[in-house]
């Protein structure tokens, strides 16, 4: 088994890269998705998050992720508290998935905050998806995000240089989807598959 961490800043295209890897046969674990599951009603983090942030984040009994995001992206200490609750749960959930995967498989764990959580050492390989800042901003605007939201999200993440410093491989995603697909397919054939039998 080859355990790969896939990281990248918001708007870089890492989710698209993960989808391409999945189409090629990788087992993809989305840490953001696991984090959402962790705070859903009945999830392991639900009560802990409410205990820390109060009932004001609830909407019809569910945690309103928009309200929660507004709090944590305005307050770095609140964000650290949330991460301290969620990250251990997400790691445990990811480990359970990995333990069910057979040998000779490539497992791609999509982790936006890999630098921030010092998680690189847990993987055989680290891939970072990078794109020029203005391209990332344009993509995020296309998703409906406001400039002030974009600025807060980008400021809360490690820089491209910090991600590249821990990466074994950097995928640059400034072009078209076809360009990106070709890059990922080449990487899969030349770098990832040979390592599963190493």
C-alpha positions as CSV (number, residue, x, y, z in Angstrom):
1,X,0.0,0.0,0.0
2,X,1.2,3.5,-0.9
3,X,-0.2,6.2,1.5
4,X,-0.2,9.6,-0.2
5,X,-1.1,12.9,1.4
6,X,-2.7,15.3,-1.1
7,X,-2.7,18.9,0.0
8,X,-3.1,22.4,-1.5
9,X,-4.5,25.8,-0.7
10,X,-8.2,26.6,-1.2
11,X,-9.0,27.1,-4.9
12,X,-5.9,25.2,-6.0
13,X,-7.9,22.3,-7.5
14,X,-6.9,19.5,-5.1
15,X,-10.4,18.1,-5.1
16,X,-10.4,17.8,-8.8
17,X,-7.0,16.1,-8.6
18,X,-8.4,13.7,-6.1
19,X,-11.3,12.9,-8.4
20,X,-8.9,12.2,-11.2
21,X,-6.9,9.9,-9.0
22,X,-10.1,8.1,-7.9
23,X,-11.0,7.5,-11.6
24,X,-7.6,5.9,-12.1
25,X,-8.2,3.5,-9.3
26,X,-6.9,5.2,-6.1
27,X,-8.8,4.9,-2.8
28,X,-9.5,8.6,-1.9
29,X,-10.2,9.8,1.6
30,X,-11.5,13.3,1.8
31,X,-10.6,14.8,5.3
32,X,-13.0,17.7,4.8
33,X,-15.8,15.3,4.2
34,X,-14.8,13.3,7.3
35,X,-14.7,16.5,9.3
36,X,-18.3,17.3,8.2
37,X,-19.4,13.8,9.2
38,X,-17.7,14.3,12.6
39,X,-19.8,17.3,13.6
40,X,-23.2,16.1,12.2
41,X,-25.8,15.2,14.7
42,X,-24.8,11.8,16.1
43,X,-21.1,12.3,15.0
44,X,-18.3,12.0,17.6
45,X,-17.6,15.7,17.6
46,X,-21.1,17.1,17.7
47,X,-21.5,17.4,21.4
48,X,-17.9,18.7,21.9
49,X,-18.4,21.4,19.3
50,X,-21.6,22.6,20.9
51,X,-20.1,22.5,24.3
52,X,-17.3,24.8,23.1
53,X,-19.2,27.2,20.8
54,X,-22.7,27.2,22.3
55,X,-26.2,26.8,20.9
56,X,-25.9,29.9,18.7
57,X,-24.2,27.7,16.0
58,X,-27.3,25.4,15.8
59,X,-30.0,25.6,13.2
60,X,-32.9,23.2,13.7
61,X,-30.7,21.0,15.9
62,X,-27.9,20.7,13.4
63,X,-24.6,22.6,13.5
64,X,-24.7,25.4,11.0
65,X,-21.3,25.2,9.3
66,X,-21.7,28.7,7.9
67,X,-22.1,30.2,11.4
68,X,-19.3,28.0,12.8
69,X,-17.0,29.1,9.9
70,X,-17.7,32.7,10.6
71,X,-16.6,32.3,14.2
72,X,-13.5,30.3,13.6
73,X,-12.2,32.4,10.6
74,X,-12.6,35.6,12.7
75,X,-10.8,34.1,15.7
76,X,-7.6,32.0,15.4
77,X,-7.9,30.7,19.0
78,X,-11.5,29.5,18.2
79,X,-10.2,27.8,15.1
80,X,-7.5,26.0,17.1
81,X,-10.1,24.8,19.6
82,X,-12.2,23.4,16.7
83,X,-9.3,21.7,15.1
84,X,-8.3,20.2,18.5
85,X,-11.7,18.6,18.6
86,X,-12.0,17.5,15.0
87,X,-8.6,16.5,13.8
88,X,-8.1,13.5,16.1
89,X,-11.6,12.2,15.1
90,X,-10.8,12.6,11.4
91,X,-7.5,10.8,11.8
92,X,-9.2,7.9,13.5
93,X,-11.9,7.7,10.8
94,X,-9.2,7.8,8.1
95,X,-7.2,5.0,9.8
96,X,-10.3,2.8,9.9
97,X,-10.7,3.3,6.1
98,X,-7.1,2.6,5.4
99,X,-7.2,-0.6,7.5
100,X,-9.9,-2.0,5.2
101,X,-7.9,-1.4,2.1
102,X,-5.9,-4.2,0.5
103,X,-2.3,-4.3,-0.3
104,X,-1.0,-2.9,-3.7
105,X,-3.4,0.0,-3.5
106,X,-2.8,3.7,-3.7
107,X,-4.6,5.5,-0.9
108,X,-4.9,9.3,-1.4
109,X,-5.7,11.2,1.7
110,X,-6.9,14.7,0.8
111,X,-5.7,17.0,3.7
112,X,-5.9,20.8,3.2
113,X,-4.2,21.5,6.5
114,X,-1.3,19.1,6.2
115,X,1.4,21.7,7.0
116,X,-0.6,23.2,9.9
117,X,-1.2,19.8,11.5
118,X,2.4,18.6,11.0
119,X,1.0,15.5,9.4
120,X,3.4,14.8,6.5
121,X,5.5,12.2,8.4
122,X,2.5,9.8,8.5
123,X,2.6,9.4,4.7
124,X,4.9,7.7,2.1
125,X,4.5,10.6,-0.3
126,X,3.2,14.1,-0.2
127,X,1.7,15.8,-3.2
128,X,0.8,19.5,-3.2
129,X,-1.5,21.1,-5.8
130,X,-0.5,24.7,-6.4
131,X,-1.9,27.5,-8.5
132,X,-1.3,31.2,-8.9
133,X,-3.0,33.3,-6.3
134,X,-5.2,35.3,-8.7
135,X,-6.3,32.1,-10.5
136,X,-7.3,30.6,-7.1
137,X,-9.2,33.8,-6.2
138,X,-11.0,33.7,-9.6
139,X,-12.1,30.1,-9.0
140,X,-13.3,30.9,-5.5
141,X,-15.3,33.9,-6.8
142,X,-16.9,31.5,-9.4
143,X,-18.0,29.4,-6.4
144,X,-19.8,32.4,-5.0
145,X,-17.4,33.4,-2.3
146,X,-16.9,37.1,-1.4
147,X,-13.4,38.7,-1.5
148,X,-13.4,39.1,2.3
149,X,-14.2,35.4,2.8
150,X,-11.5,34.4,0.3
151,X,-8.9,36.6,2.1
152,X,-9.8,35.0,5.5
153,X,-9.6,31.5,4.1
154,X,-6.3,32.0,2.4
155,X,-4.8,33.8,5.4
156,X,-5.8,30.9,7.6
157,X,-3.8,28.4,5.5
158,X,-0.1,27.8,5.1
159,X,1.6,29.5,2.2
160,X,2.4,27.8,-1.1
161,X,6.1,27.9,-0.2
162,X,5.4,26.2,3.1
163,X,3.4,23.4,1.3
164,X,6.0,23.0,-1.3
165,X,8.7,22.7,1.4
166,X,7.1,19.4,2.7
167,X,6.0,18.1,-0.7
168,X,7.7,15.3,-2.6
169,X,5.8,16.3,-5.8
170,X,4.1,19.6,-6.8
171,X,1.3,19.7,-9.3
172,X,0.9,23.1,-10.9
173,X,-2.7,23.8,-11.9
174,X,-2.8,27.0,-13.8
175,X,-4.2,25.6,-17.0
176,X,-7.2,23.7,-18.3
177,X,-8.8,20.6,-16.9
178,X,-7.3,18.6,-19.8
179,X,-3.8,19.9,-18.8
180,X,-4.4,18.9,-15.2
181,X,-5.8,15.5,-16.2
182,X,-2.7,14.7,-18.3
183,X,-0.4,15.8,-15.5
184,X,-2.2,13.6,-12.9
185,X,-2.3,10.6,-15.3
186,X,1.4,10.9,-16.0
187,X,2.2,11.1,-12.3
188,X,0.0,8.0,-11.6
189,X,1.8,5.9,-14.2
190,X,5.3,7.1,-13.6
191,X,5.5,7.7,-9.8
192,X,2.6,6.2,-7.9
193,X,1.9,2.8,-9.4
194,X,5.6,1.7,-9.5
195,X,5.8,2.4,-5.8
196,X,3.0,0.1,-4.8
197,X,5.2,-2.9,-5.7
198,X,8.4,-1.4,-4.3
